[in-house]
């Protein structure tokens, strides 16, 4: 077992923590979501930065959105700037735990162009590919597409207001300002109860004595390699990791351990992607497919263009063979003009195994049994895949 580091902090870290405490106060629930302020109606939340009052509600059919009972005396939310989009993305980050549906916002086109409910023309848009695909009295925002917009189909359920679920969202999430060299990035530490009493020390990036969960989150926020952490509320031990533990096994077990996975909340990553700050890498694992079907709809297959990326992916997929007995599809193609990435730049870093590359392909397969070496896929190959954004 590694020896826990001291809980004391140096003068430089103290200065960072003083800055950190200010940010935490600013992002506290009372400051960001204070009801009844700014001229808001009762039960509405007020965001001072954007000067908007808003309220959430249940799932309804998109076709019922013009019913007068939906927003009595008010209007659907109007997203007319990038700042509003990022804010709504932040406060609905985990809404998929409650509603598997889009979010309806203000916007209509009955034949004279897209406009708001007051008749003014819309100037800010964030349509998905192939949208808008028709006329509508409402616009639907889709989390899976990085909060881009679409015209709802007739059978689409939608979420426009929500009350009780706000309690659910904040029970299992702690927000952590992560201090970088040039900016402060907001991440969340999401409690994963399915891993209670399991933990891991191998390949950790730090083990500390921290009596509280909050102190453990600060340790994580100050280490750019920290993507997840374990905290034991009985012993006070805090173990930081650079691994989401999707395809690596937690080999140890004892009472009191809880596991937390961090996620980036300021728009750098797509929803449901994990963020490794050390490499500025947003990524998501995909299931087993034929190589030609390794699809990343709003992103790209992962680009392994350095020794550091190669070693990191090897770490986080250490036990993927327990789930998928196949290679991992990564970015790289050769249609006759040499191997290159999707943006047309040449591949300089490679890990081809002996006698490879052997043929042309739109994808590369990486194999664990060959120390994560690369091959050109054959006709009968299948692979899992990793997307990056």
ABEGO torsion letter per residue (X at the ends): XBBBBBABBBAAAAAAAAAAAAAAAAABAAAABBBGBGGBBBGBBBBAAAGBBBBBBBBBBAAAAABAAABBGBBBBBBABAAAAAAAAAAAAAAAAABBBBBBBBEBBAGAEBBBAAGBBBABBBBBBGOBAEBBABBBBBAAAGGBBBBBBAABBBBABBBAAAAAAAAABBBBBBBBAABBBBBBBBBBAAABGBBBABGBAEBBBBABAAAAAAAAAABAABABBBBBAAAGBBBBBABAGAABBBABBBBGBBBBBBBBAAGABBBGBBBBAAAGBBBBBBBBBBAAABBBAABBBBBBABAAAAAAAAAAAAAAAAABBBBBBBBEBBAGAEBBBAAGBBBABBABBBGOBBEBBABBBBBAAAGGBBBBBBAABBBBBBBBX
